[in-house]
Amino acid sequence: MSFYVATIQFDWYRRKKADRLYNKNAKILFLGLDNAGKTTLLGVLKDGRLSQNRPTFHPKMPVNISQTYDLGGHETARRLWKDYYTSVDAIVFMVDSSAPQRFEESKRELDALLSSDELSNVPFLILGNKIDIAGTSEEKFRASMGLTQTTGKDKVPLNPGVRPIEVFMCSVVRRFGYGDGFRWLSNYIN
C-alpha cells in the first residue's frame, strides 16, 4: 500500500499549530511492502481514526483526501511506484518491524528507490512500524535495512547533493514515533 500525498495538511497537524509542518504543503510518496501500515497511518493523519484495512490491490483515490492515491504495496503494484516520482518532495518508506522475514525484500525495494536518479535529492523518512507487537530494536532494524549511516535525528545542515535520510521506530496503532519522524522530515521540506 502506498500513497501519493499532494498536501500534508491533515487534521493531525492542524491540531498542532506549533508543529513545523503546519501550513506546509508537500508532495509525499508513502511507500513500502503490503501490510506495513501505510493505509492505517494515512487514516490516523487524516482524521485521527484507526481502522482495519483490507489489502490494496488496485490504485484508488480515497474519499475526502485531495490528490491522494492508494496504489498498493504488493509485488505487482510496486511496478507503478515509478509513475508517481515526478516532483515529489519526500518519501516515507514504511516497514513492518514485526516481520523480520520480510526485511530483505523491504531492503531490496528501498535500495532501488535510493538508487533512482529521479529521487536523488529527495529526503527519505524510514518508519519501522509495529514496534508494539514484538518489533525489532532500532539497532537490529538499521543493520537489517543497511541504514547504519543516516543524517541524524536533529536538524542537520547538509552539504549540497547529500540526501537527508533517517529511521524512526513507531507504532501507528499506539500513536507514537511517527510524529517525531514527520517533524524531522519538515526540516528538509521547503
QUIZISUL-V598282 format. One record per backbone hydrogen bond with DSSP energy under -0.5 kcal/mol. CO is the residue of the C=O (numbers start at 1). NH is the residue of the N-H. Records with the same first field share a line. If there is no record, write none. Layout:
BEGIN
CO->NH + NH
END
This chain:
BEGIN
2->71
3->5 + 30
4->6 + 69
5->28
8->10
10->13 + 14
11->15
13->16
16->19
19->22
21->24
26->28
27->89 + 90
28->5 + 30
29->31 + 92
30->3
31->94
33->36
37->41
38->42
39->43
40->44
41->45
42->46
43->47 + 48 + 49
44->48
45->12
46->11
51->53
55->57
60->62 + 70
62->65
65->68
67->6 + 69
69->4 + 71
70->60
73->34
74->78
76->79
77->80 + 81
78->81
80->83
81->84
82->85
85->88
89->123
90->29
91->93 + 125
92->31 + 94
93->127
94->33
95->97 + 129
96->99
97->136
99->102
100->103
102->106
103->107
104->108
105->109
106->110
107->111
108->112
109->113
110->114
111->115
113->116
116->119
117->120
119->122
123->91
124->126 + 166
125->93 + 127
126->128 + 168
127->95 + 129
128->170
129->97
130->133
131->135
137->141
138->142
139->143
140->144
141->145
142->146 + 147
143->146
148->150
154->156
159->162
161->163
164->124
165->151
166->126
168->128
170->131
171->175 + 176
176->171
177->181
178->182
179->183
180->184
181->185
182->186
183->187
184->187
185->188
186->189
188->190
END
